[in-house]
Amino acid sequence: MLLGVVCAAVLALGVIYATLPGIADAPRRVAAIAARSHSAPVHVVRSSKVARAVIAVEAERFYAHGAIDPVAMGARSSRR
C-alpha cells in the first residue's frame, strides 16, 4: 500500500515537473499578461553577466536539471 502511494506521488511530481514552463517563452508570457491587464510592457535590458551570476550562485547543475533540482531536494530532505 505504502509503495503504491509513494509511486503515485513520484509519478505525480514527475508530471508536474515535466509540465513546468521553461524560460524561453517568458517574453511572450509577460506580453500576454500585460495585454490582459491593459498595462504597458516593461522593457528590461538583460545582461548575460547577471544571468551567468545567478546560475553560478544557484547551482552548478542548473543546465542539467532545469527549474527543480531533484538531487539537491533529496540531499536536503535526507539532512532533516
mmCIF file of the N, C-alpha and C atoms, coordinates in Angstrom:
data_MODEL
# 
_entry.id   MODEL 
# 
loop_
_atom_site.group_PDB 
_atom_site.id 
_atom_site.type_symbol 
_atom_site.label_atom_id 
_atom_site.label_alt_id 
_atom_site.label_comp_id 
_atom_site.label_asym_id 
_atom_site.label_entity_id 
_atom_site.label_seq_id 
_atom_site.pdbx_PDB_ins_code 
_atom_site.Cartn_x 
_atom_site.Cartn_y 
_atom_site.Cartn_z 
_atom_site.occupancy 
_atom_site.B_iso_or_equiv 
_atom_site.pdbx_formal_charge 
_atom_site.auth_seq_id 
_atom_site.auth_comp_id 
_atom_site.auth_asym_id 
_atom_site.auth_atom_id 
_atom_site.pdbx_PDB_model_num 
ATOM 1   N N  . MET A 1 1  ? 0.822  -1.202 0.000   1.00 0.00 ? 1  MET A N  1 
ATOM 2   C CA . MET A 1 1  ? 0.000  0.000  0.000   1.00 0.00 ? 1  MET A CA 1 
ATOM 3   C C  . MET A 1 1  ? 0.861  1.259  0.000   1.00 0.00 ? 1  MET A C  1 
ATOM 4   N N  . LEU A 1 2  ? 1.830  1.290  0.922   1.00 0.00 ? 2  LEU A N  1 
ATOM 5   C CA . LEU A 1 2  ? 2.700  2.462  1.017   1.00 0.00 ? 2  LEU A CA 1 
ATOM 6   C C  . LEU A 1 2  ? 3.525  2.631  -0.252  1.00 0.00 ? 2  LEU A C  1 
ATOM 7   N N  . LEU A 1 3  ? 3.985  1.530  -0.811  1.00 0.00 ? 3  LEU A N  1 
ATOM 8   C CA . LEU A 1 3  ? 4.762  1.594  -2.048  1.00 0.00 ? 3  LEU A CA 1 
ATOM 9   C C  . LEU A 1 3  ? 3.919  2.173  -3.175  1.00 0.00 ? 3  LEU A C  1 
ATOM 10  N N  . GLY A 1 4  ? 2.656  1.816  -3.237  1.00 0.00 ? 4  GLY A N  1 
ATOM 11  C CA . GLY A 1 4  ? 1.764  2.365  -4.259  1.00 0.00 ? 4  GLY A CA 1 
ATOM 12  C C  . GLY A 1 4  ? 1.572  3.862  -4.103  1.00 0.00 ? 4  GLY A C  1 
ATOM 13  N N  . VAL A 1 5  ? 1.449  4.315  -2.871  1.00 0.00 ? 5  VAL A N  1 
ATOM 14  C CA . VAL A 1 5  ? 1.288  5.748  -2.605  1.00 0.00 ? 5  VAL A CA 1 
ATOM 15  C C  . VAL A 1 5  ? 2.558  6.504  -2.992  1.00 0.00 ? 5  VAL A C  1 
ATOM 16  N N  . VAL A 1 6  ? 3.701  5.939  -2.641  1.00 0.00 ? 6  VAL A N  1 
ATOM 17  C CA . VAL A 1 6  ? 4.975  6.575  -2.985  1.00 0.00 ? 6  VAL A CA 1 
ATOM 18  C C  . VAL A 1 6  ? 5.142  6.627  -4.495  1.00 0.00 ? 6  VAL A C  1 
ATOM 19  N N  . CYS A 1 7  ? 4.839  5.534  -5.180  1.00 0.00 ? 7  CYS A N  1 
ATOM 20  C CA . CYS A 1 7  ? 4.941  5.510  -6.648  1.00 0.00 ? 7  CYS A CA 1 
ATOM 21  C C  . CYS A 1 7  ? 3.999  6.532  -7.283  1.00 0.00 ? 7  CYS A C  1 
ATOM 22  N N  . ALA A 1 8  ? 2.791  6.643  -6.776  1.00 0.00 ? 8  ALA A N  1 
ATOM 23  C CA . ALA A 1 8  ? 1.842  7.621  -7.304  1.00 0.00 ? 8  ALA A CA 1 
ATOM 24  C C  . ALA A 1 8  ? 2.332  9.047  -7.072  1.00 0.00 ? 8  ALA A C  1 
ATOM 25  N N  . ALA A 1 9  ? 2.911  9.296  -5.902  1.00 0.00 ? 9  ALA A N  1 
ATOM 26  C CA . ALA A 1 9  ? 3.433  10.630 -5.602  1.00 0.00 ? 9  ALA A CA 1 
ATOM 27  C C  . ALA A 1 9  ? 4.605  10.974 -6.508  1.00 0.00 ? 9  ALA A C  1 
ATOM 28  N N  . VAL A 1 10 ? 5.500  10.028 -6.717  1.00 0.00 ? 10 VAL A N  1 
ATOM 29  C CA . VAL A 1 10 ? 6.648  10.256 -7.601  1.00 0.00 ? 10 VAL A CA 1 
ATOM 30  C C  . VAL A 1 10 ? 6.169  10.501 -9.023  1.00 0.00 ? 10 VAL A C  1 
ATOM 31  N N  . LEU A 1 11 ? 5.210  9.728  -9.473  1.00 0.00 ? 11 LEU A N  1 
ATOM 32  C CA . LEU A 1 11 ? 4.651  9.917  -10.816 1.00 0.00 ? 11 LEU A CA 1 
ATOM 33  C C  . LEU A 1 11 ? 3.990  11.287 -10.946 1.00 0.00 ? 11 LEU A C  1 
ATOM 34  N N  . ALA A 1 12 ? 3.224  11.675 -9.938  1.00 0.00 ? 12 ALA A N  1 
ATOM 35  C CA . ALA A 1 12 ? 2.562  12.982 -9.973  1.00 0.00 ? 12 ALA A CA 1 
ATOM 36  C C  . ALA A 1 12 ? 3.586  14.114 -9.998  1.00 0.00 ? 12 ALA A C  1 
ATOM 37  N N  . LEU A 1 13 ? 4.624  14.010 -9.194  1.00 0.00 ? 13 LEU A N  1 
ATOM 38  C CA . LEU A 1 13 ? 5.670  15.035 -9.194  1.00 0.00 ? 13 LEU A CA 1 
ATOM 39  C C  . LEU A 1 13 ? 6.408  15.069 -10.530 1.00 0.00 ? 13 LEU A C  1 
ATOM 40  N N  . GLY A 1 14 ? 6.607  13.912 -11.132 1.00 0.00 ? 14 GLY A N  1 
ATOM 41  C CA . GLY A 1 14 ? 7.241  13.858 -12.447 1.00 0.00 ? 14 GLY A CA 1 
ATOM 42  C C  . GLY A 1 14 ? 6.408  14.551 -13.509 1.00 0.00 ? 14 GLY A C  1 
ATOM 43  N N  . VAL A 1 15 ? 5.097  14.350 -13.448 1.00 0.00 ? 15 VAL A N  1 
ATOM 44  C CA . VAL A 1 15 ? 4.193  15.007 -14.400 1.00 0.00 ? 15 VAL A CA 1 
ATOM 45  C C  . VAL A 1 15 ? 4.219  16.516 -14.182 1.00 0.00 ? 15 VAL A C  1 
ATOM 46  N N  . ILE A 1 16 ? 4.176  16.941 -12.935 1.00 0.00 ? 16 ILE A N  1 
ATOM 47  C CA . ILE A 1 16 ? 4.226  18.378 -12.633 1.00 0.00 ? 16 ILE A CA 1 
ATOM 48  C C  . ILE A 1 16 ? 5.536  18.973 -13.142 1.00 0.00 ? 16 ILE A C  1 
ATOM 49  N N  . TYR A 1 17 ? 6.639  18.292 -12.878 1.00 0.00 ? 17 TYR A N  1 
ATOM 50  C CA . TYR A 1 17 ? 7.950  18.789 -13.323 1.00 0.00 ? 17 TYR A CA 1 
ATOM 51  C C  . TYR A 1 17 ? 8.017  18.884 -14.849 1.00 0.00 ? 17 TYR A C  1 
ATOM 52  N N  . ALA A 1 18 ? 7.489  17.874 -15.529 1.00 0.00 ? 18 ALA A N  1 
ATOM 53  C CA . ALA A 1 18 ? 7.537  17.852 -16.997 1.00 0.00 ? 18 ALA A CA 1 
ATOM 54  C C  . ALA A 1 18 ? 6.690  18.952 -17.619 1.00 0.00 ? 18 ALA A C  1 
ATOM 55  N N  . THR A 1 19 ? 5.677  19.409 -16.902 1.00 0.00 ? 19 THR A N  1 
ATOM 56  C CA . THR A 1 19 ? 4.792  20.431 -17.466 1.00 0.00 ? 19 THR A CA 1 
ATOM 57  C C  . THR A 1 19 ? 5.133  21.851 -17.016 1.00 0.00 ? 19 THR A C  1 
ATOM 58  N N  . LEU A 1 20 ? 6.203  22.011 -16.230 1.00 0.00 ? 20 LEU A N  1 
ATOM 59  C CA . LEU A 1 20 ? 6.603  23.357 -15.824 1.00 0.00 ? 20 LEU A CA 1 
ATOM 60  C C  . LEU A 1 20 ? 7.029  24.159 -17.053 1.00 0.00 ? 20 LEU A C  1 
ATOM 61  N N  . PRO A 1 21 ? 6.649  25.417 -17.109 1.00 0.00 ? 21 PRO A N  1 
ATOM 62  C CA . PRO A 1 21 ? 7.061  26.216 -18.271 1.00 0.00 ? 21 PRO A CA 1 
ATOM 63  C C  . PRO A 1 21 ? 8.553  26.520 -18.221 1.00 0.00 ? 21 PRO A C  1 
ATOM 64  N N  . GLY A 1 22 ? 9.130  26.619 -19.385 1.00 0.00 ? 22 GLY A N  1 
ATOM 65  C CA . GLY A 1 22 ? 10.536 26.984 -19.481 1.00 0.00 ? 22 GLY A CA 1 
ATOM 66  C C  . GLY A 1 22 ? 10.672 28.495 -19.486 1.00 0.00 ? 22 GLY A C  1 
ATOM 67  N N  . ILE A 1 23 ? 11.895 28.953 -19.617 1.00 0.00 ? 23 ILE A N  1 
ATOM 68  C CA . ILE A 1 23 ? 12.113 30.400 -19.642 1.00 0.00 ? 23 ILE A CA 1 
ATOM 69  C C  . ILE A 1 23 ? 12.172 30.939 -21.057 1.00 0.00 ? 23 ILE A C  1 
ATOM 70  N N  . ALA A 1 24 ? 12.208 30.058 -22.047 1.00 0.00 ? 24 ALA A N  1 
ATOM 71  C CA . ALA A 1 24 ? 12.352 30.509 -23.430 1.00 0.00 ? 24 ALA A CA 1 
ATOM 72  C C  . ALA A 1 24 ? 11.170 31.361 -23.882 1.00 0.00 ? 24 ALA A C  1 
ATOM 73  N N  . ASP A 1 25 ? 9.985  31.041 -23.386 1.00 0.00 ? 25 ASP A N  1 
ATOM 74  C CA . ASP A 1 25 ? 8.807  31.801 -23.816 1.00 0.00 ? 25 ASP A CA 1 
ATOM 75  C C  . ASP A 1 25 ? 8.389  32.872 -22.810 1.00 0.00 ? 25 ASP A C  1 
ATOM 76  N N  . ALA A 1 26 ? 9.275  33.215 -21.884 1.00 0.00 ? 26 ALA A N  1 
ATOM 77  C CA . ALA A 1 26 ? 8.949  34.217 -20.863 1.00 0.00 ? 26 ALA A CA 1 
ATOM 78  C C  . ALA A 1 26 ? 8.547  35.566 -21.456 1.00 0.00 ? 26 ALA A C  1 
ATOM 79  N N  . PRO A 1 27 ? 9.260  36.100 -22.452 1.00 0.00 ? 27 PRO A N  1 
ATOM 80  C CA . PRO A 1 27 ? 8.833  37.392 -23.011 1.00 0.00 ? 27 PRO A CA 1 
ATOM 81  C C  . PRO A 1 27 ? 7.414  37.353 -23.593 1.00 0.00 ? 27 PRO A C  1 
ATOM 82  N N  . ARG A 1 28 ? 7.065  36.243 -24.225 1.00 0.00 ? 28 ARG A N  1 
ATOM 83  C CA . ARG A 1 28 ? 5.712  36.108 -24.785 1.00 0.00 ? 28 ARG A CA 1 
ATOM 84  C C  . ARG A 1 28 ? 4.666  36.063 -23.671 1.00 0.00 ? 28 ARG A C  1 
ATOM 85  N N  . ARG A 1 29 ? 4.974  35.336 -22.596 1.00 0.00 ? 29 ARG A N  1 
ATOM 86  C CA . ARG A 1 29 ? 4.021  35.247 -21.480 1.00 0.00 ? 29 ARG A CA 1 
ATOM 87  C C  . ARG A 1 29 ? 3.853  36.580 -20.778 1.00 0.00 ? 29 ARG A C  1 
ATOM 88  N N  . VAL A 1 30 ? 4.958  37.316 -20.600 1.00 0.00 ? 30 VAL A N  1 
ATOM 89  C CA . VAL A 1 30 ? 4.878  38.634 -19.966 1.00 0.00 ? 30 VAL A CA 1 
ATOM 90  C C  . VAL A 1 30 ? 4.055  39.581 -20.823 1.00 0.00 ? 30 VAL A C  1 
ATOM 91  N N  . ALA A 1 31 ? 4.258  39.541 -22.133 1.00 0.00 ? 31 ALA A N  1 
ATOM 92  C CA . ALA A 1 31 ? 3.481  40.396 -23.036 1.00 0.00 ? 31 ALA A CA 1 
ATOM 93  C C  . ALA A 1 31 ? 1.998  40.038 -22.979 1.00 0.00 ? 31 ALA A C  1 
ATOM 94  N N  . ALA A 1 32 ? 1.670  38.762 -22.875 1.00 0.00 ? 32 ALA A N  1 
ATOM 95  C CA . ALA A 1 32 ? 0.272  38.346 -22.785 1.00 0.00 ? 32 ALA A CA 1 
ATOM 96  C C  . ALA A 1 32 ? -0.367 38.837 -21.484 1.00 0.00 ? 32 ALA A C  1 
ATOM 97  N N  . ILE A 1 33 ? 0.358  38.755 -20.386 1.00 0.00 ? 33 ILE A N  1 
ATOM 98  C CA . ILE A 1 33 ? -0.157 39.243 -19.102 1.00 0.00 ? 33 ILE A CA 1 
ATOM 99  C C  . ILE A 1 33 ? -0.358 40.754 -19.162 1.00 0.00 ? 33 ILE A C  1 
ATOM 100 N N  . ALA A 1 34 ? 0.603  41.461 -19.754 1.00 0.00 ? 34 ALA A N  1 
ATOM 101 C CA . ALA A 1 34 ? 0.484  42.917 -19.877 1.00 0.00 ? 34 ALA A CA 1 
ATOM 102 C C  . ALA A 1 34 ? -0.710 43.292 -20.740 1.00 0.00 ? 34 ALA A C  1 
ATOM 103 N N  . ALA A 1 35 ? -0.942 42.550 -21.802 1.00 0.00 ? 35 ALA A N  1 
ATOM 104 C CA . ALA A 1 35 ? -2.085 42.837 -22.679 1.00 0.00 ? 35 ALA A CA 1 
ATOM 105 C C  . ALA A 1 35 ? -3.401 42.604 -21.948 1.00 0.00 ? 35 ALA A C  1 
ATOM 106 N N  . ARG A 1 36 ? -3.473 41.522 -21.157 1.00 0.00 ? 36 ARG A N  1 
ATOM 107 C CA . ARG A 1 36 ? -4.716 41.227 -20.417 1.00 0.00 ? 36 ARG A CA 1 
ATOM 108 C C  . ARG A 1 36 ? -5.001 42.288 -19.361 1.00 0.00 ? 36 ARG A C  1 
ATOM 109 N N  . SER A 1 37 ? -3.955 42.838 -18.770 1.00 0.00 ? 37 SER A N  1 
ATOM 110 C CA . SER A 1 37 ? -4.159 43.819 -17.705 1.00 0.00 ? 37 SER A CA 1 
ATOM 111 C C  . SER A 1 37 ? -4.129 45.256 -18.223 1.00 0.00 ? 37 SER A C  1 
ATOM 112 N N  . HIS A 1 38 ? -4.043 45.398 -19.549 1.00 0.00 ? 38 HIS A N  1 
ATOM 113 C CA . HIS A 1 38 ? -4.041 46.715 -20.200 1.00 0.00 ? 38 HIS A CA 1 
ATOM 114 C C  . HIS A 1 38 ? -2.913 47.602 -19.671 1.00 0.00 ? 38 HIS A C  1 
ATOM 115 N N  . SER A 1 39 ? -1.761 47.004 -19.435 1.00 0.00 ? 39 SER A N  1 
ATOM 116 C CA . SER A 1 39 ? -0.620 47.785 -18.976 1.00 0.00 ? 39 SER A CA 1 
ATOM 117 C C  . SER A 1 39 ? 0.471  47.763 -20.044 1.00 0.00 ? 39 SER A C  1 
ATOM 118 N N  . ALA A 1 40 ? 1.347  48.704 -19.954 1.00 0.00 ? 40 ALA A N  1 
ATOM 119 C CA . ALA A 1 40 ? 2.442  48.777 -20.909 1.00 0.00 ? 40 ALA A CA 1 
ATOM 120 C C  . ALA A 1 40 ? 3.540  47.814 -20.469 1.00 0.00 ? 40 ALA A C  1 
ATOM 121 N N  . PRO A 1 41 ? 4.074  47.063 -21.402 1.00 0.00 ? 41 PRO A N  1 
ATOM 122 C CA . PRO A 1 41 ? 5.156  46.147 -21.019 1.00 0.00 ? 41 PRO A CA 1 
ATOM 123 C C  . PRO A 1 41 ? 6.402  46.924 -20.609 1.00 0.00 ? 41 PRO A C  1 
ATOM 124 N N  . VAL A 1 42 ? 7.107  46.373 -19.670 1.00 0.00 ? 42 VAL A N  1 
ATOM 125 C CA . VAL A 1 42 ? 8.350  46.977 -19.202 1.00 0.00 ? 42 VAL A CA 1 
ATOM 126 C C  . VAL A 1 42 ? 9.483  46.336 -19.984 1.00 0.00 ? 42 VAL A C  1 
ATOM 127 N N  . HIS A 1 43 ? 10.311 47.163 -20.563 1.00 0.00 ? 43 HIS A N  1 
ATOM 128 C CA . HIS A 1 43 ? 11.447 46.643 -21.324 1.00 0.00 ? 43 HIS A CA 1 
ATOM 129 C C  . HIS A 1 43 ? 12.682 46.676 -20.433 1.00 0.00 ? 43 HIS A C  1 
ATOM 130 N N  . VAL A 1 44 ? 13.200 45.499 -20.150 1.00 0.00 ? 44 VAL A N  1 
ATOM 131 C CA . VAL A 1 44 ? 14.360 45.358 -19.287 1.00 0.00 ? 44 VAL A CA 1 
ATOM 132 C C  . VAL A 1 44 ? 15.529 44.882 -20.134 1.00 0.00 ? 44 VAL A C  1 
ATOM 133 N N  . VAL A 1 45 ? 16.632 45.549 -19.979 1.00 0.00 ? 45 VAL A N  1 
ATOM 134 C CA . VAL A 1 45 ? 17.837 45.125 -20.687 1.00 0.00 ? 45 VAL A CA 1 
ATOM 135 C C  . VAL A 1 45 ? 18.411 43.931 -19.934 1.00 0.00 ? 45 VAL A C  1 
ATOM 136 N N  . ARG A 1 46 ? 18.488 42.814 -20.626 1.00 0.00 ? 46 ARG A N  1 
ATOM 137 C CA . ARG A 1 46 ? 19.000 41.603 -19.994 1.00 0.00 ? 46 ARG A CA 1 
ATOM 138 C C  . ARG A 1 46 ? 20.515 41.571 -20.133 1.00 0.00 ? 46 ARG A C  1 
ATOM 139 N N  . SER A 1 47 ? 21.160 41.321 -19.030 1.00 0.00 ? 47 SER A N  1 
ATOM 140 C CA . SER A 1 47 ? 22.611 41.250 -19.015 1.00 0.00 ? 47 SER A CA 1 
ATOM 141 C C  . SER A 1 47 ? 23.028 39.787 -18.916 1.00 0.00 ? 47 SER A C  1 
ATOM 142 N N  . SER A 1 48 ? 23.872 39.360 -19.822 1.00 0.00 ? 48 SER A N  1 
ATOM 143 C CA . SER A 1 48 ? 24.345 37.980 -19.753 1.00 0.00 ? 48 SER A CA 1 
ATOM 144 C C  . SER A 1 48 ? 25.217 37.765 -18.517 1.00 0.00 ? 48 SER A C  1 
ATOM 145 N N  . LYS A 1 49 ? 25.867 38.826 -18.033 1.00 0.00 ? 49 LYS A N  1 
ATOM 146 C CA . LYS A 1 49 ? 26.663 38.701 -16.814 1.00 0.00 ? 49 LYS A CA 1 
ATOM 147 C C  . LYS A 1 49 ? 25.774 38.389 -15.617 1.00 0.00 ? 49 LYS A C  1 
ATOM 148 N N  . VAL A 1 50 ? 24.636 39.058 -15.540 1.00 0.00 ? 50 VAL A N  1 
ATOM 149 C CA . VAL A 1 50 ? 23.707 38.817 -14.432 1.00 0.00 ? 50 VAL A CA 1 
ATOM 150 C C  . VAL A 1 50 ? 23.155 37.400 -14.522 1.00 0.00 ? 50 VAL A C  1 
ATOM 151 N N  . ALA A 1 51 ? 22.785 36.982 -15.714 1.00 0.00 ? 51 ALA A N  1 
ATOM 152 C CA . ALA A 1 51 ? 22.245 35.632 -15.885 1.00 0.00 ? 51 ALA A CA 1 
ATOM 153 C C  . ALA A 1 51 ? 23.278 34.587 -15.479 1.00 0.00 ? 51 ALA A C  1 
ATOM 154 N N  . ARG A 1 52 ? 24.501 34.747 -15.905 1.00 0.00 ? 52 ARG A N  1 
ATOM 155 C CA . ARG A 1 52 ? 25.550 33.789 -15.538 1.00 0.00 ? 52 ARG A CA 1 
ATOM 156 C C  . ARG A 1 52 ? 25.814 33.809 -14.029 1.00 0.00 ? 52 ARG A C  1 
ATOM 157 N N  . ALA A 1 53 ? 25.743 34.975 -13.419 1.00 0.00 ? 53 ALA A N  1 
ATOM 158 C CA . ALA A 1 53 ? 25.967 35.068 -11.976 1.00 0.00 ? 53 ALA A CA 1 
ATOM 159 C C  . ALA A 1 53 ? 24.864 34.354 -11.200 1.00 0.00 ? 53 ALA A C  1 
ATOM 160 N N  . VAL A 1 54 ? 23.626 34.538 -11.627 1.00 0.00 ? 54 VAL A N  1 
ATOM 161 C CA . VAL A 1 54 ? 22.504 33.863 -10.951 1.00 0.00 ? 54 VAL A CA 1 
ATOM 162 C C  . VAL A 1 54 ? 22.656 32.356 -11.065 1.00 0.00 ? 54 VAL A C  1 
ATOM 163 N N  . ILE A 1 55 ? 22.991 31.890 -12.240 1.00 0.00 ? 55 ILE A N  1 
ATOM 164 C CA . ILE A 1 55 ? 23.150 30.452 -12.449 1.00 0.00 ? 55 ILE A CA 1 
ATOM 165 C C  . ILE A 1 55 ? 24.333 29.925 -11.644 1.00 0.00 ? 55 ILE A C  1 
ATOM 166 N N  . ALA A 1 56 ? 25.413 30.670 -11.591 1.00 0.00 ? 56 ALA A N  1 
ATOM 167 C CA . ALA A 1 56 ? 26.584 30.232 -10.826 1.00 0.00 ? 56 ALA A CA 1 
ATOM 168 C C  . ALA A 1 56 ? 26.267 30.129 -9.344  1.00 0.00 ? 56 ALA A C  1 
ATOM 169 N N  . VAL A 1 57 ? 25.484 31.058 -8.841  1.00 0.00 ? 57 VAL A N  1 
ATOM 170 C CA . VAL A 1 57 ? 25.125 31.037 -7.431  1.00 0.00 ? 57 VAL A CA 1 
ATOM 171 C C  . VAL A 1 57 ? 24.071 29.965 -7.160  1.00 0.00 ? 57 VAL A C  1 
ATOM 172 N N  . GLU A 1 58 ? 23.140 29.795 -8.084  1.00 0.00 ? 58 GLU A N  1 
ATOM 173 C CA . GLU A 1 58 ? 22.028 28.871 -7.875  1.00 0.00 ? 58 GLU A CA 1 
ATOM 174 C C  . GLU A 1 58 ? 22.523 27.433 -7.755  1.00 0.00 ? 58 GLU A C  1 
ATOM 175 N N  . ALA A 1 59 ? 23.218 26.949 -8.744  1.00 0.00 ? 59 ALA A N  1 
ATOM 176 C CA . ALA A 1 59 ? 23.695 25.568 -8.708  1.00 0.00 ? 59 ALA A CA 1 
ATOM 177 C C  . ALA A 1 59 ? 24.565 25.303 -9.916  1.00 0.00 ? 59 ALA A C  1 
ATOM 178 N N  . GLU A 1 60 ? 25.553 24.494 -9.712  1.00 0.00 ? 60 GLU A N  1 
ATOM 179 C CA . GLU A 1 60 ? 26.405 24.155 -10.845 1.00 0.00 ? 60 GLU A CA 1 
ATOM 180 C C  . GLU A 1 60 ? 25.714 23.189 -11.796 1.00 0.00 ? 60 GLU A C  1 
ATOM 181 N N  . ARG A 1 61 ? 24.634 22.539 -11.362 1.00 0.00 ? 61 ARG A N  1 
ATOM 182 C CA . ARG A 1 61 ? 23.900 21.605 -12.223 1.00 0.00 ? 61 ARG A CA 1 
ATOM 183 C C  . ARG A 1 61 ? 22.676 22.255 -12.867 1.00 0.00 ? 61 ARG A C  1 
ATOM 184 N N  . PHE A 1 62 ? 22.587 23.569 -12.884 1.00 0.00 ? 62 PHE A N  1 
ATOM 185 C CA . PHE A 1 62 ? 21.389 24.259 -13.361 1.00 0.00 ? 62 PHE A CA 1 
ATOM 186 C C  . PHE A 1 62 ? 20.968 23.808 -14.752 1.00 0.00 ? 62 PHE A C  1 
ATOM 187 N N  . TYR A 1 63 ? 21.889 23.752 -15.685 1.00 0.00 ? 63 TYR A N  1 
ATOM 188 C CA . TYR A 1 63 ? 21.523 23.400 -17.058 1.00 0.00 ? 63 TYR A CA 1 
ATOM 189 C C  . TYR A 1 63 ? 21.127 21.938 -17.189 1.00 0.00 ? 63 TYR A C  1 
ATOM 190 N N  . ALA A 1 64 ? 21.543 21.098 -16.245 1.00 0.00 ? 64 ALA A N  1 
ATOM 191 C CA . ALA A 1 64 ? 21.194 19.683 -16.301 1.00 0.00 ? 64 ALA A CA 1 
ATOM 192 C C  . ALA A 1 64 ? 19.803 19.413 -15.750 1.00 0.00 ? 64 ALA A C  1 
ATOM 193 N N  . HIS A 1 65 ? 19.368 20.182 -14.753 1.00 0.00 ? 65 HIS A N  1 
ATOM 194 C CA . HIS A 1 65 ? 18.102 19.867 -14.108 1.00 0.00 ? 65 HIS A CA 1 
ATOM 195 C C  . HIS A 1 65 ? 16.977 20.844 -14.432 1.00 0.00 ? 65 HIS A C  1 
ATOM 196 N N  . GLY A 1 66 ? 17.255 21.981 -14.977 1.00 0.00 ? 66 GLY A N  1 
ATOM 197 C CA . GLY A 1 66 ? 16.182 22.931 -15.279 1.00 0.00 ? 66 GLY A CA 1 
ATOM 198 C C  . GLY A 1 66 ? 15.727 23.673 -14.044 1.00 0.00 ? 66 GLY A C  1 
ATOM 199 N N  . ALA A 1 67 ? 14.441 23.693 -13.813 1.00 0.00 ? 67 ALA A N  1 
ATOM 200 C CA . ALA A 1 67 ? 13.876 24.510 -12.748 1.00 0.00 ? 67 ALA A CA 1 
ATOM 201 C C  . ALA A 1 67 ? 14.001 23.885 -11.370 1.00 0.00 ? 67 ALA A C  1 
ATOM 202 N N  . ILE A 1 68 ? 13.896 22.589 -11.275 1.00 0.00 ? 68 ILE A N  1 
ATOM 203 C CA . ILE A 1 68 ? 13.903 21.912 -9.980  1.00 0.00 ? 68 ILE A CA 1 
ATOM 204 C C  . ILE A 1 68 ? 15.063 20.929 -9.953  1.00 0.00 ? 68 ILE A C  1 
ATOM 205 N N  . ASP A 1 69 ? 15.842 20.965 -8.896  1.00 0.00 ? 69 ASP A N  1 
ATOM 206 C CA . ASP A 1 69 ? 16.994 20.084 -8.763  1.00 0.00 ? 69 ASP A CA 1 
ATOM 207 C C  . ASP A 1 69 ? 16.636 18.924 -7.844  1.00 0.00 ? 69 ASP A C  1 
ATOM 208 N N  . PRO A 1 70 ? 16.288 17.760 -8.408  1.00 0.00 ? 70 PRO A N  1 
ATOM 209 C CA . PRO A 1 70 ? 15.884 16.630 -7.563  1.00 0.00 ? 70 PRO A CA 1 
ATOM 210 C C  . PRO A 1 70 ? 17.019 16.121 -6.680  1.00 0.00 ? 70 PRO A C  1 
ATOM 211 N N  . VAL A 1 71 ? 18.266 16.218 -7.140  1.00 0.00 ? 71 VAL A N  1 
ATOM 212 C CA . VAL A 1 71 ? 19.402 15.767 -6.319  1.00 0.00 ? 71 VAL A CA 1 
ATOM 213 C C  . VAL A 1 71 ? 19.524 16.634 -5.072  1.00 0.00 ? 71 VAL A C  1 
ATOM 214 N N  . ALA A 1 72 ? 19.443 17.952 -5.256  1.00 0.00 ? 72 ALA A N  1 
ATOM 215 C CA . ALA A 1 72 ? 19.523 18.855 -4.107  1.00 0.00 ? 72 ALA A CA 1 
ATOM 216 C C  . ALA A 1 72 ? 18.333 18.674 -3.176  1.00 0.00 ? 72 ALA A C  1 
ATOM 217 N N  . MET A 1 73 ? 17.157 18.433 -3.750  1.00 0.00 ? 73 MET A N  1 
ATOM 218 C CA . MET A 1 73 ? 15.975 18.204 -2.905  1.00 0.00 ? 73 MET A CA 1 
ATOM 219 C C  . MET A 1 73 ? 16.135 16.936 -2.087  1.00 0.00 ? 73 MET A C  1 
ATOM 220 N N  . GLY A 1 74 ? 16.669 15.886 -2.707  1.00 0.00 ? 74 GLY A N  1 
ATOM 221 C CA . GLY A 1 74 ? 16.899 14.639 -1.983  1.00 0.00 ? 74 GLY A CA 1 
ATOM 222 C C  . GLY A 1 74 ? 17.928 14.802 -0.901  1.00 0.00 ? 74 GLY A C  1 
ATOM 223 N N  . ALA A 1 75 ? 19.006 15.522 -1.214  1.00 0.00 ? 75 ALA A N  1 
ATOM 224 C CA . ALA A 1 75 ? 20.043 15.759 -0.216  1.00 0.00 ? 75 ALA A CA 1 
ATOM 225 C C  . ALA A 1 75 ? 19.512 16.582 0.943   1.00 0.00 ? 75 ALA A C  1 
ATOM 226 N N  . ARG A 1 76 ? 18.710 17.567 0.610   1.00 0.00 ? 76 ARG A N  1 
ATOM 227 C CA . ARG A 1 76 ? 18.143 18.441 1.649   1.00 0.00 ? 76 ARG A CA 1 
ATOM 228 C C  . ARG A 1 76 ? 17.167 17.672 2.539   1.00 0.00 ? 76 ARG A C  1 
ATOM 229 N N  . SER A 1 77 ? 16.334 16.831 1.924   1.00 0.00 ? 77 SER A N  1 
ATOM 230 C CA . SER A 1 77 ? 15.351 16.093 2.730   1.00 0.00 ? 77 SER A CA 1 
ATOM 231 C C  . SER A 1 77 ? 16.011 15.024 3.581   1.00 0.00 ? 77 SER A C  1 
ATOM 232 N N  . SER A 1 78 ? 17.165 14.498 3.151   1.00 0.00 ? 78 SER A N  1 
ATOM 233 C CA . SER A 1 78 ? 17.829 13.470 3.951   1.00 0.00 ? 78 SER A CA 1 
ATOM 234 C C  . SER A 1 78 ? 18.568 14.062 5.146   1.00 0.00 ? 78 SER A C  1 
ATOM 235 N N  . ARG A 1 79 ? 18.816 15.377 5.123   1.00 0.00 ? 79 ARG A N  1 
ATOM 236 C CA . ARG A 1 79 ? 19.504 16.036 6.243   1.00 0.00 ? 79 ARG A CA 1 
ATOM 237 C C  . ARG A 1 79 ? 18.562 16.326 7.394   1.00 0.00 ? 79 ARG A C  1 
ATOM 238 N N  . ARG A 1 80 ? 17.292 16.247 7.181   1.00 0.00 ? 80 ARG A N  1 
ATOM 239 C CA . ARG A 1 80 ? 16.326 16.585 8.248   1.00 0.00 ? 80 ARG A CA 1 
ATOM 240 C C  . ARG A 1 80 ? 16.195 15.533 9.258   1.00 0.00 ? 80 ARG A C  1 
# 
